[in-house]
């Protein structure tokens, strides 16, 4: 199973065969998670520390659950009660945690590049659970698994990503992954929510939902990230929903069997109609949540294998 990564910091450095390896292994963990007994000992004896500098429900809970189901000792650090709040630098925090000899470090941070900095200072495997506007690799991988299970493939699909593209690390990671897997990608948003240089991403750009959704296989809605906005990016939520919120009328422009996705949390009546979000015939939003646990199990399993192999080589060289 080809997977050469030392850390999982983003999708950008993963080859298509490594992405496929993660998804194939995650399929096995989907089966495990649907059994009565959902545990394995893949990470037995290993320690996983979760550091979430930003609030999270789905990602933090699924990483914690994934580690426990793999048999790891899991500690979730409360940043609000940590020395970070007393002025400790990110590097000092990393060095302190490194001294505790963890094996896996899961980090979510508001600053782009913060997770990469941590990875350069510790001896364990680091997983990026979202850093600023940079990347959210496990979200893109779970989205890919959801699409592959729903559509039967992950190539040559037309995927429309709609909403707050400018502030979304989810959009960035999905753009990279779906591009690597040879899909046609469309971005739909008002100009105020499009990132600069968007045309360099190798995708089609639209400011009209009807045009952008035409014959789409997958419709991926994004949350309006108000916490990252420092100005008037939209006239009002009501106007935004009228033009860019997904409802049955707009979805009708996509293919009849198009699936609807959202990484959560959802703002119902702003980005998506609540009835459509709950439509089991079109929406795969709850499937995304389920796939999240399996994908994170697969990622930690693969990184742990590489970590064990590296430590084995170091021990062999020391003994030679």
N, C-alpha and C positions, 0 to 999 in steps of 0.2 A: 504494500500500500504506500505509494509515493507521497510523503509529506516531510519536507526537509526543514521546515521553519523551527527556529529556536524559540521565538516568541510569536504571538499573534497580535501584531500592532496595527494591521490594516490589510485590506484586500490587495492593495497595489503590488505587493511582493509575492503573492501566491500565483502559481502557474495553474492553468485550467485543470491539469491532472490532479493537483493538490486540492482544488476545490471539489472535484469529483470524489476524491478520497474521503474528504470530510462528510459529504452528503451520503455516500454509500455506508459509511460507518454509522452515521446518524440514523439511517433507516433501521439498523439493528437495534439502536437504542429506543426508537419509537416502539418497536415490538416489546422490548423489555419494560418500558414504562406503562404498557397496557396490561401487564401481568399483575397477578395478585401480589407477588413478591417482586419488588422493583429494585433490588440491590445486587451489586456485584462487587468484587474486591479488587478491581483494576487499580485503584489508587490507595489500597490498604497500606497503612504506615506512612502515607504522605500527608503534608499539611498544606491547606489552601487558605489564604488570607484574602478577604474581600475588602477593598478600600473604596468607598463611594463618597467622593467629595461633592457630588450632586445628588439630589433626591431621585429615587428610582423605586418603582414597584416591581414591574415585570422582570427587568434585567437582573436586579439584585436577588429577587426571590428565586429566579430560575437558575442563576449561578450557584446559589447556596444549595438548592435542591439537587442540582446536577452533581455537585461535589459529594454530597452525602450519599446519593444513590451509587456513586462510584467507590464509596468506602473511605473517602478522605476524612481527615480531621479538619473541620471547617470553622474558621473564625471570621465573623463579620465585624470590622472595626467601625465604631461609631465616631465619625470624624467630628461631629458636633461636640463630643466630649473628649477629644484627643488633644495632644500637645500642639497640633496645627493651629487650634484656636488660641493658643498662648503665644503664637509667633514663630513656632518651629518651621523651618524651611522644608520644602518638599524633599530636597536631597537628604537633609538630616532625618526626616521621617523614613525615607527609603533605607538609609544606613542602619537605623534602629531596627526596622523590620528584618533587614537582611541578617542581622546578628541573631535573630530568632530561628534561622535556618528553615524558612518556608520552602516549599517546592513549587507552588503555584501562587501567583499574585494577580488578583483580578482588580483592575483599577478603572474608575470612572472619574473624569475630571473636567472642569469647565474650560480649561485652557488647551488649545490645540498644541500638540507636541509634548504635553506633560507626561504622558504615558511612555513615550519614547525615551524621555530623560530618565525616568525611573528604571526602565529596562537596562539602561547603560550602567546603572549603579548597583544592581543586585545580581546574585548568582542563580536565582531561580527563573522559571519560565513566567513571562508576563503576558496577560491577556487584556487587551483594550476593550473595556466595556463602554466606550464612548468618550472621546476627548474633544471638547469644544465644537468647532465646525469641521473638524478634520475627518474622522472616520468612526464607524460603528460596525466593525467587521462581522461580529456574530449575528447582528440583525440582518445584514445582507445575506449571510449564509442561511439563516432560518427562512428568510423570504425566498431564497432560491430553492430550498427543499420544499417549501409549501407550493411554489409554482410547479416544480417538477412532479410532485405527487398529484396535483390537480390537472395538469395539462399533459402529463405523460412524457414530457421532455423539457429541456432547459436551453434549447437552441432554436434559432429562427422564429422567435415569437416577437410580436409587437407589444411593447410594454410602455404604457403611459404613466409617467410620474407627475402628480399634480399637487400644486400648493406651494408651500413656503420652501422653495428650492434653495434660496440664498443662505438660510440659516441651518440647513439640514445636513448633518453628518450621515444620516440614513440615506439620503439621496445620493451623496457622494460615493458611499461604499457600494450602493446598488448600481450606480452608473458604471463603476469600475468592473464589478463582477459580471453584470449582464453584458457589458461590452466584451469582456474576455470570452464569454460563452456565445458570442456571435448572434446577439439579439438586436432588433431595431428598437431604439429607445427614443421616446418623445418626452419632452419636458413641457408642462403646461402651467403657466402662472402669469400674473400681472408683471410688468417690467420691473416694478419695485421689489419683487420677490425673486427675481432672477439674479444669479451671481454674475459678476463681471467676467468677461471672457468665456461666456457659456458656449459660444459656437465652436470653441476649441475642444469641447468635450466629445465631439464626434456624434452628436445626437441632433434630432430635429427640435426646433423651438417654436412654441405656439403661445398666443395669449388668448385664444378662443377655445373653449372646451369642445364645441361641436367639431371643429377641425381636428383638434389634437386627439380626440377619442375615436375618430372614425376607424372602424375595423380593428380596434385594439383587442388583443387577447387577454391582457392583464391591465387592470386599472389600480394603481397604487396611490392612495391619498396620503397626504402628509399633514401633520399638525402645524397650526400657526404657532410659532415659537415666540410668544410675546416677551418672554424673559430675555431673549437675545435682541429684541428690537429697541432702538433708542430714538425712534421717530415715528411719523405717521406713514406707515407702509401701506395701509389700506384705509379707505374712506370710513368704513364702519363694518362691523361683523355682518350686519344684515345685508349690506351691499356685496360684501365678499361672498356670502353664501349664494346670493342671487346669481352671481357670475361664475363662481368657481366651486361652490359646494356641490358635491355629487348627490344627485337624486335620480329617480327612475327615468325622468325625461332626458337628462344628459347621458345617462348610461346607455340609453337606446341607440346612441351613435356607435357604440362599441359592438363587437361581435355578440351574437345572441348567447354564446356560452362563455363570455368574458367573466373572469373572476375579479372580485373587489377585495383590496387589501388596505390595511392601515396599521402602522407600527404601534399605535397607542402612545399615550392616552388620547382618546378621541374627544373632540369638542362636537357633540351632536348638534346639528342645526347650524354649524359654522362650516365645517369641512365636509360633513357627510350627513345625509338624512338618516335618522335613527332607525327607521323601518328597514331601509336598505342595508344598514350595518348588521342588522339581525336576520337578514334573509338567508337562510341556510342553503338556498339554491344558487346564490351568487356570492355571498360573502364568505371569505376564508379567514377572517380576522381571528376567530377562536383557534383555528388550526395553526395560525402563526404562533400563538402563545404556546400551544402544545409542542410544536416543532422547536421552539426556543430551548426547551430543556434538553431535548435529544441532541441538538446541534452543539450546545455547550458541553454536554457530556463527551461528544466525539472530539471536540477541540481539545479539551483537557486530557483525554485519553492519549491522543496523538502527541501532544506536547510532552506529556509525562514519559512516553516511550522514548522520545528523543533525548530528554533529560537523563533518563536512566542509562541510555546508551553512551551519552557523553561522559557521565560520571564513571561508567565502566571503563572507558578508554583512558581517562585520567588516572584511575586506580591502577590499571595495567601498566601504564607508562611509569608510574611512580614505583611499581614493584619490579620493573625490568632492570 
